[in-house]
Amino acid sequence: MLSANELKTYITNVIACEYIAVIGDDGQHFEAVIVSSSFEGRNMVQQHQLVYQALGDRMRSEIHALSMRTFTPEAWQADGNRV
């Protein structure tokens, strides 16, 4: 069973994150807030695609659902750093 910490590690091994929080306690359904300068110049769909690419085949096999909010550092500041 996949843990939230493992999912966080999978993401941060590929994407440099200024902030990341991942929650989920059933091993298949997760929520994440990800702040990365890698998202700059990308729309929300492209940001999410970048995360999905980082997770690779795990999205098909280990992870049933991932709800995420992605931000550039600037957008995160404007949003008030709300989790």
C-alpha contacts under 8 A as a table, 3 or more apart, distances in Angstrom:
res1	aa1	res2	aa2	distance
1	M	27	G	5.08
1	M	28	Q	7.61
1	M	62	E	7.76
2	L	6	E	6.46
2	L	7	L	7.13
2	L	27	G	4.70
2	L	28	Q	6.86
2	L	62	E	6.84
2	L	63	I	7.79
3	S	6	E	5.18
3	S	7	L	6.40
3	S	24	G	7.33
3	S	25	D	7.20
3	S	27	G	5.60
4	A	7	L	5.12
4	A	8	K	6.16
4	A	22	V	5.54
4	A	23	I	5.45
4	A	24	G	5.67
4	A	25	D	7.27
4	A	27	G	7.51
4	A	30	F	7.11
5	N	8	K	4.98
5	N	9	T	6.20
5	N	22	V	7.12
6	E	9	T	5.01
6	E	10	Y	6.23
7	L	10	Y	5.07
7	L	11	I	6.39
7	L	22	V	7.41
8	K	11	I	5.28
8	K	12	T	6.18
8	K	20	I	7.29
8	K	21	A	7.37
8	K	22	V	6.14
9	T	12	T	5.11
9	T	13	N	5.93
10	Y	13	N	5.41
10	Y	14	V	7.06
10	Y	54	A	7.02
10	Y	55	L	6.35
11	I	14	V	5.66
11	I	15	I	5.92
11	I	51	V	6.72
11	I	54	A	5.77
11	I	55	L	6.49
12	T	15	I	4.95
12	T	16	A	5.81
12	T	17	C	6.35
13	N	16	A	7.52
14	V	54	A	5.71
15	I	36	S	7.41
15	I	38	S	7.08
15	I	51	V	7.74
15	I	54	A	7.22
16	A	36	S	6.26
16	A	37	S	7.63
16	A	38	S	7.13
17	C	20	I	6.37
17	C	34	I	6.82
17	C	35	V	5.64
17	C	36	S	4.52
17	C	37	S	7.33
18	E	34	I	7.96
18	E	35	V	5.48
18	E	36	S	5.42
18	E	37	S	7.53
18	E	73	P	7.22
19	Y	33	V	7.79
19	Y	34	I	5.97
19	Y	35	V	5.00
19	Y	36	S	7.11
20	I	32	A	7.10
20	I	33	V	5.57
20	I	34	I	4.54
20	I	35	V	6.21
21	A	32	A	5.53
21	A	33	V	5.27
21	A	34	I	6.69
21	A	83	V	7.94
22	V	30	F	6.80
22	V	31	E	5.66
22	V	32	A	4.35
22	V	33	V	6.63
23	I	30	F	5.65
23	I	31	E	5.35
23	I	32	A	6.48
24	G	27	G	6.65
24	G	28	Q	7.57
24	G	29	H	5.84
24	G	30	F	4.45
24	G	31	E	6.41
25	D	29	H	7.57
25	D	30	F	7.75
26	D	29	H	6.37
27	G	30	F	7.79
27	G	63	I	7.59
28	Q	62	E	6.63
28	Q	63	I	4.82
28	Q	64	H	4.98
28	Q	65	A	6.41
29	H	63	I	6.66
29	H	64	H	5.84
29	H	65	A	4.73
29	H	66	L	6.01
30	F	63	I	7.96
30	F	65	A	6.20
30	F	66	L	4.85
30	F	67	S	6.26
31	E	66	L	5.68
31	E	67	S	4.68
31	E	68	M	5.58
32	A	66	L	7.33
32	A	67	S	6.30
32	A	68	M	4.61
32	A	69	R	6.33
33	V	68	M	5.72
33	V	69	R	4.85
33	V	70	T	5.90
33	V	71	F	7.92
33	V	83	V	6.69
34	I	68	M	7.43
34	I	69	R	6.34
34	I	70	T	4.85
34	I	71	F	6.28
35	V	39	F	7.95
35	V	70	T	5.90
35	V	71	F	4.74
35	V	72	T	5.50
35	V	73	P	5.88
35	V	76	W	6.83
36	S	39	F	5.71
36	S	40	E	7.80
36	S	70	T	7.85
36	S	71	F	6.52
36	S	72	T	5.28
36	S	73	P	6.16
37	S	40	E	5.43
37	S	72	T	5.32
37	S	73	P	6.10
38	S	72	T	7.50
39	F	42	R	5.49
39	F	43	N	7.84
39	F	46	Q	7.98
39	F	47	Q	5.51
39	F	70	T	7.87
39	F	71	F	6.92
39	F	72	T	5.52
40	E	72	T	5.73
42	R	45	V	7.88
42	R	46	Q	5.56
42	R	47	Q	6.03
43	N	46	Q	5.32
43	N	47	Q	6.21
44	M	47	Q	4.97
44	M	48	H	6.21
44	M	70	T	7.15
45	V	48	H	5.18
45	V	49	Q	6.14
46	Q	49	Q	4.92
46	Q	50	L	6.22
47	Q	50	L	5.16
47	Q	51	V	6.64
47	Q	70	T	6.70
48	H	51	V	5.12
48	H	52	Y	6.22
48	H	68	M	7.70
48	H	70	T	7.18
49	Q	52	Y	4.93
49	Q	53	Q	6.04
50	L	53	Q	5.08
50	L	54	A	6.30
51	V	54	A	5.00
51	V	55	L	6.40
52	Y	55	L	5.08
52	Y	56	G	6.12
52	Y	59	M	7.10
53	Q	56	G	4.98
55	L	58	R	5.60
55	L	59	M	6.27
56	G	59	M	6.25
57	D	60	R	5.35
57	D	61	S	6.39
58	R	61	S	5.00
58	R	62	E	4.96
58	R	63	I	6.01
59	M	62	E	6.16
59	M	63	I	4.95
59	M	64	H	6.90
59	M	65	A	7.98
60	R	63	I	6.53
60	R	64	H	7.33
61	S	64	H	7.62
63	I	66	L	7.11
71	F	74	E	7.72
71	F	75	A	5.60
71	F	76	W	5.47
72	T	75	A	5.16
72	T	76	W	6.08
73	P	76	W	5.01
73	P	77	Q	6.27
74	E	77	Q	5.22
74	E	78	A	6.33
75	A	78	A	4.95
75	A	79	D	6.05
76	W	79	D	5.04
76	W	80	G	6.39
76	W	81	N	5.43
76	W	82	R	7.95
77	Q	80	G	5.22
77	Q	81	N	5.80
78	A	81	N	7.66
79	D	82	R	6.56
